[in-house]
Amino acid sequence: MRKVILEALRKVTDKSEIELEFPELSAYGDYSTNVALVLSNEKGTNPKILAGKIADKVRADASLKEYISKIEVAGPGFINFFLSEKALLDELVSIEKQQEKYGTSDLGRGKTVIVDYSSPNIAKRFGIGHLRSTVIGQSLYNLYRFLGYKVIGDNHLGDWGTQFGTLLYQIDSKGLNASELTIDELEKLYVEFNSEAQENEKLWDMARAWFKKLEEKDARAREIWKKVVDTSLKEFERIYNILGVKIDYAYGESFYVDKMPAVITEVREKGLAKKSEGAEIMEFKGLPPAMLVKSDGTTTYFTRDLATVKFRIEEWDPKLIIYEVGSDQTLHLRQLFEAARLLGWVKDRDFVHVNHGLIRFIHGKMSTRKGDTIKLEDVISEAIARARKIKDDVQIATAVGIGAVKYFDLMHHPSTDIIFDWEKIFILEGNSAPYLQYTVARANSVLEKGRKSPPKGKIALNLEELGILRSLIRFSEIIVIAAKSYSPNLLANYLFDLAQKFNNFYSQHRIIEGENEELRLVLTSGVVQVLKNGLTILGIDTPERM
């Protein structure tokens, strides 16, 4: 519908870029444009008079007549469009035909998007803080795939760096068998090292020495490292299975070790490397320099990320690379993107940092180094236990509990900090996944009792039915808006609004054996399908019954 209206506006304004928005209030129609205001600024004319002239011309467009019931000018010069009942009812037919494909498009045909997300550090438990990048990243992955893009998910695992020197030192100095250590024991060793290093800073020299051995392919260092990585990967896969998350690739930082020399050479050859106190750095205008090679010859996180960018471009030729990474990495990624530009790697591609806020305590940040974190698995187990008190069915309780935890994160804008609260994270009613899941189950129970068939003849629609129809027709466009703004929370907000509208309709009107039963059953089916499609994008299951 948007395309038809935009085309009509372009014909009469000769303007290719036109904004067409959803008005906040239904009284202002289904779509609204400020094109008259924009043109009046350019031409120095009265915007309201110009809006009236544009509206008159658009009203005469035969292509709009069956889709638009009214066009009106409002305020200082906005043009509002009201969809016809036929257009709204035709959308129900589209939902019925397309089912799980409803809302998809070919917007991204021929374009590749890489989403870098989750990215936990090896030898550390999957904490509640890791949830944000994982579920937001997966939702962005799903959004872009829904829009026809070729999407590649890359789990950039933190399996290299000085922090591994701390573990190698701990395991070797204590005479431990790395293959027998659990993920909890590995994290404990890391915490103990950081605590002891506060009293004895020379321990960091030992850690750096062990990391240097690792980079120099020392057999003992590599053996311990490999066992630690294997233990961690098994643990991560177990958590991903619980969350229902599957990422296409899991290239750790170590994967890029043999690719860094070529990148370092390229930086030097292009005159972008500079000596500084025995190290090598890259300098940027308006940003602090980034370290390319340390004074002891070892590489840095920045170097490995540069090698990662080069590999991704050569391997997949992406149009867009999305880094779903915490806001504390903002400076690092600005340096990385600028380095890629200076090296001539950017060309016609975009790099975007979706910087999520932290899940933190009211007293401050969580810290693995200090041992001040909450295990994600503990949160999930508690959520499932609470859900079982409502419905004593393991499968349903698992879907509801995990859905509640994921949705609580996704309903917030990615950049928002979230204060961890054991009660709020387990919300099972109101704006929550269980509320949406229950709406689907309630609607399914109605559909089981009635016989769905397309409505026939002229139908009188009430306000609640019109409200649902006007909401359904926005689904396809919400997907595009959520993807382009990197904001899955917009989809979550939309789904909650739709569920509220349906539940309000359900409480006021009889569906089975009521007026317009055929329409109401098809309407109910449309709500179910859209809620399921939207929740699937958010990575949340929808039990048929609850």
N, C-alpha and C positions, 0 to 999 in steps of 0.2 A: 504493500500500500504506500509506503514511504516513497518508493521509486516513482510511482505514478504521479504523486503530488509534486515531487521535486521536478520531474520532467515538465509538468504543466507550468510551474513557476519559472523554470529556466527559459521556456518559450517566450514568456511575456516580459521577462526582465533582462534577458541576454546576459545573465550572471551565472557563471558555472558553479561557484562556491556559495551555497545557501544553507543556512542552519535551519533545521526542522526539529523541534524539540517536543517532548511530552509536557504539557502543562501540568503544574502541580495539582490544580483543581479541575475536576471533570466539567465544571461549569464553563471552562475555557476551551472545551473541545478535546479532541483526541490528539491533534497536532497543532503546533503554533510556530510561526516564523517571524523573525524580526527583519526580513529582507527589505521592507519599506524603510525602516529606520536606518539601515546601512546605506541604502541608495540615496536617501534624503541628505545624509551627511556628505556624500560624494557630490551631489548635484545642487545642494543648497535649497531644497524644496521642503514644503510642509509634509512631514512623514505621515500624518493621518490622512491627508488628501491623497497622497501617493498610494497609501495602503488601500484606500477605497477604489482607486483606478485599477490597481493590480488585482484586487478581489473581483471586480466586475469582469475583467478579462478572463480570469481563471474560471469563473462560473460558467462562461460560455464554452469552455473546453469540453467537448463531447466525451472524451475519455474518462472524465471524472464523474459524470452525471449519475451513474449507477452506484458509485462508491461513496460519494459525499452527499450528505443530506443538507448541510448548511455550511456557508462560509461567512464569517463575520469579522469586522474590524473592531479591535478593543484597545483600550488604553491610549498611549501616545502614537500607536501605529502598528500594533501587532495584528497579524492575520491568523485567525483560528479556524481550523477545519474540524467538522463533526462527521464521523463516518456514518454511513447509512446502515440500517438494520440488515440489509442484504449483505453488505460487506462483512459485518460482524458474524452473521450466520454462515457465510461462505467459509470463514476461518475454521468453524467447527468441522466442516467437511474436510478441510485440509488436514486438521489434526487427526481425524478418523482415518484418513488415507495413509498419512505418513507415519503415524505411530511413533516409534522411538527415533525416527529420523526427523520428526517435526522440530523446526528451529535450526536445522543444519543449513549450510550454504556452501557455495563454491568460491567464497570471498578470497580464500587463501590458495586457490588452485595454482600449482606450479611454484609455490613459495615454501621455503623451509624455515622453521623456527626451532631454535635450540633453547631448552629450558634447563638451566643449571639449578638444581634444588636438592634439598635434604642435607647432603654433604656433612655427615657426622665425622667426628675425629675418631680414628682407630684407638682402641684401648680405653675407651670411655663408655660408660653406660648411656643408653638412649634416654636422656632426660626430658622433662616436660618442655624445656626450652627448644629442643629439636623439633617439636611438633609443628611450629609455625612454618618453617621453611618447607617441611615435608608436605603438609596439607595444602598450603597456599600454592606451592609449586605444582602439586598434582592437579589442582583445580585450574591453574593457568594452562597447563599441558592439555587438559581435557577441553577447555574453552576453545583453544586454537585448533585442536583437532576437529571439534564440532563444526568449526567454520571452514573446514576443507584444507587447512594447512598440513604439510608434512611436518610432523612434530617429533623432535628427538629429545628425550629426557636423559640428562647426564648427571649422575651422582658423583660429584667431584670429591672423593673421599680424602680426608686429611690423614695420609699415611706416611708422611715424610716431615723432616724438620727437626729442630733442636729438641722439641718435646719427646722425640723418640730417643734422643740421646739420654734423656732422664731415665727412661724405662730400661734401656740397654745397660746403663750403669747400675741401676737398682737390681736388675735380675742377675747380672754377672757378679756384682760385689756381694750379694747375699747367697750366691750359689744355688739359685732357684732353677727349676726345670720349666722353661717357658711354655711347653706344650701342656703342662698340668695346671696352669693358672687360668682361673675363670675371669670373665670381664670385670666382675666386682673386685677381684684381687688385683687385677692390673690397674684399675682406677685407684685403688687404695695405695698402691706403690707410687703412683703419680702424685697423689695428695701428700703422702709422707715425704716425698722428695722436696716438694715445694715448701713444706713446713720446715724441714731441716735446713734448706738452702737460705732461709731467712736468717738463720743463726750462723751459717757457714757458706758464704758466697762462693768459696772456691769449688763447691760442688758443681756450679754452673760450668766451670772450666772442664770438669770431668764429663759433663753432659755434652758439651760442644766437641770434646775430643772423640766421644763415642759416635756422634753424628758424622764427624769427619771420616771416621772409619767406615761408617755405613756408605757414605758417598764414594769412598775409595774401594768399595766392594770387598771389604774385609770379610772373610768366610764366617767367623764367629758372629760378627755383628749382623750379617745377612741371615744367618740361621735363626737367631733369636727374633729378629724383626719379622721374618716370614711366619713363625709360629704365632706371634702376637697378632699379626694381620689375619691369619686364618681363623683364630678364635673370635676376633671381632666381627669378621664378615658373617660367620655363622649366627652370631647374636643379632646383627642387624637384619639379616634375612628373616629371622624368627619374628622380630618386631614388625617388619614390613608385612609379613603374612597376617599378623594379627590386625594391622591397620587396613589391610586390603590394598596395599600400595605396591606397584610394580614399576620399576624404573628401567628404561631400555639399556643403559650402559652404566657401569660403575668403574670408571677409570680413576684410580687414585693418583695422588701427586707423583708417586713413584713411577707411574707409567711414562712420565715426561722427562725422566732423568736423562735418557739418552737423546732426547730432543732439544735439551737446553743448550748444548754447545753451539748448535747451528744458529739458534736465536741470539745468543750472546755475540757470536761472530757477526751476524747481520746488524746488530745494534752498533757494534764497533765500526763496521765498514761504512755505515751511513753517518758516522760522526756524531752519534747520539750518546756515546759512553764517555764518562769523565772520571778521572782518577780523583779520589778523595780519601786522604788518610789511610792509604793502603788498600782501600776498597774501590769498587767501581759503581758509579751511580748514573741515573738518568735524571736530567733536570727538565722542569716544565715551567711554562709561564703561568704565574698565578697560583702554583701549587708547590708544596715542598718536594724535594727530590726523592726518588725511590732507589733503594739499594739493589743493584743488579748482582754483584758478587761481593761477599764479605772479605775482610782483610785476610782471613785464613784460607781463602779460596773456595769456601762452600757457598752454595746457592741460597736463594731466599724464596719466600712465598711469592714475591713479585715475579721473580724469574720463572718460576714454575707456572704461574698463571699466564705469563706471556707465551710460553711454549704451548699452553693449553689453547689459547686463542688461535695461534697459528695452525695447530693441528685441526681444530674444529673448522676453520675456514677451508683448509685444503681437503679435509675429509668429507664435509657435508655442504659447503658453499651456502651457508645460511643467509637469509634476508634479514633476520633478526635474531639476536642472542639475548635472552632474558636471564639475568642473574637474580634469583630469589634468595637474597642473602641479608643478614641482619644489618641494621642501620649503623652498627659500629664499624662496618667495612666500607662506609661511604667514601672516605678519603682514598683508601687503597684502590677501589674500583674507578674512581675518577682518574687516578694516576694510570691505571691499566688501560682505560679507554683512550686517554690522551696519548699514551705510548703507542697503542695500535694505530692511532691516527698519524702520528709522526713517522711511523714505519711504513705508512702507505697501505695498510691492510684494510682500512675501513671501506673505502670506495662507496658503493651504494647500499651498504648494510647499516643497520642500527644496533647499538648496544644499549641495553636498558637495565638499570639497577632497581629492582623492586625491593625497597629496603624495609623489611618488616621490623616492627618494634619488638621489645622484649617481653617475655612472660617473666615477671619478677615478683619478689616479695615486697610487701609494703615498706620494709626497712631497707630495701636496696636490691641490687642485682644478684642473681644466682651465680655461683662460682664453683666449677668443678675443681679448680685448683685448691680451693679452701674446703672442699667436701660439702658445700652448702647448696645442694640441688635436690630435686624430687624426681624419682624414677618415673618415666612415662608409663611403664607397665603397672606400677602401683595405682596410678590415676585411672588407667583403663580397667583394671580389676575392680576398683571401687565403683566405677560407673556401671559396670555390668552387674555387680552385686546389688546396687540400688535399683537398677532396672528389673531385676528378678523379683524384687519385692512387689512390683506392680504386675508383672507377667512372669509366672514361674515356668518359662520355656527358655532353654539355653540359647537356642538359635535366635529367637526374637529378642531376648535380653541382650545378647551380644550386639545385634544390629542397632538396638536402641541405645545401649551404653556407649558404644564407640561413636555412633552418630552424634550423640549429645556432646562428646568431647571435641570432635572435629568441628561441628557447627558453631560451638561456642567460640572457637578461634576464628572461623571463617566469617561470622557475622560482624566482626570488627574490621575496620579498614586495615590493610596490611601494616601501615606505618604507625598504628596505635600501639602504645604500650599496654599490656594487660597485667593487672595486679592479680596474682594467683590467689584464689579463694576456693577452698574445698567445696563450698556450697554453690557458688555461682557456676563453677565449671560443670556441675552435674544438673543443671536446670533441665527438668523434664516436662515443663509446661511453658505457655507463653511463647515468646520468640525463641524457639528451640527446635532441634531436629525431631525429638519425640512428638512435638505438636504437629509438625508437618507429616511425619510418618503415620500418626494417628488419623490425620485428615484423609490420607490415602486409604488407610484401612477402612475408615468409616464409609468413604465413597464406594469402595469395592463391595462392601456389604449391601449397599443400596443396589448396585449394578447386578449383584447376584439374584436379587429378588424381582428385578424388572427385565423386560425384553426391549433391548435397545433397537431403534429403527429411526431412519431420518425423518424429521418432522415434515408434515405435508401441509400445503395451503398457507394462508396468511396467519401469522402468529402475533398475538399481543404480548409484548415483553414487559415485565415489570422492572422496577428500578434495580432490584438485586440481580436479576438475570442480565440486565444491560451492564451492570458493574463488572460482573464476571467476564462477560464477552469482551468488554473494553480492556480488561486486564490480560486475557488470553492473547489478544492480538499483539500485545507488546513483547511477548516472550522472545521472538526472534531478534528483535532489536536490542533487548536487554543483554542478550548474549554478546552481540557486537560491542556494545558500550562497555560491558564488564571486561571483555578481552582487551580492547584498545586502551582502557584506563588501568589495566592490570589490577582490577578490583573485584575479586569474587564476592565480596560483601554486597555488591549491588545486586547480584543474582540472589543471594540469600534474602535480602530485603524484599525483593520482588516476590519470591516464593512465599514468604510469610504473609505479605499483603494479599496474595491470591488465596491462600488458605483461610485467612480471616474472612474474606468476601464469601467464600464457599460456605464456611461454617455459619455465617450470619444468614445466608440464603437458606441453608438446611434447617436452621432453627425457626424460620418464619414461614416456610412453605413445604407442603407435602409434595414429595417427588413421586412415589408410587401411588397410583390412583388419585393423583391430584390434577390440577389444571395443567394442560400442556405436558403430560407425562412423557411423551416421546421426546420433546425438546429437552426437558429437564434431565432425562437419562443420558442423552447425547452430551449435554452440557456437563454433567457429572463425569462422564467418560473423558471429556476434554480436560477437565481439571486434573483428574488422575494422571493422564498422560503427561501433561506439562509439569506437574509436580515431580513425577518420576524422572522425566528427562533432566529437569533442573537438579534434583538431588543426586542423580548419577554423575553429572558434571562435577558436583561438589564432593564426590567420592563417598556418598552416603546411601546405604541400602534402604529399600522400602519393603518391609514385610507386607504380604498380602493381607494378613489378619493380625490384630493385636488385642 
